[in-house]
Amino acid sequence: MMEPPDECANCGAAIPRRARACPACGADERTGWRENSVYDGLNLPDSAYDDADSRPLRRGGLPWYWLVAAIAAIVAALLFTLGGR
């Protein structure tokens, strides 16, 4: 039996000394005791991990068409109220 690494290359969890499998993801000698993760060779830029520079996908506020619809509903309600007299 191969000695498990200190840290799981699959999920990064700490592995106890005589563990037969990773307690977090279940990787073992047969499925994943390896020094490197399968994701190590992707060559992602460091900015992919930089959360400080991330921007929200959408700005706050309503789209313009909802504002137009609300104004039209208010005008229609006023005209209906004033026309009923």
C-alpha positions, 0 to 999 in steps of 0.5 A: 500500500502506498503512503497517502500524501499530506494533502489530497491532490484532487480536492486539497483536503488534509489526509490523515496518516494511515487513511485509505482514502481522502475523507473529503472526496474519496480519492485513494491510491487507485483513483488519485494518490498523485503528487499533482492535481489534474488541474495543474497543467491548465496554465490559467492566468493568475487573474483567474483567481483574483476576486478583488478585481471582479465586477458584478455581472449586472449593475443595479437598477431596473431596465429602462422598459420597466420604468416605461411600463410603470409610468404607462400604468400610472398614467393609465390609472390616472386617466381611468380615475379622472375619466370616471367622474 
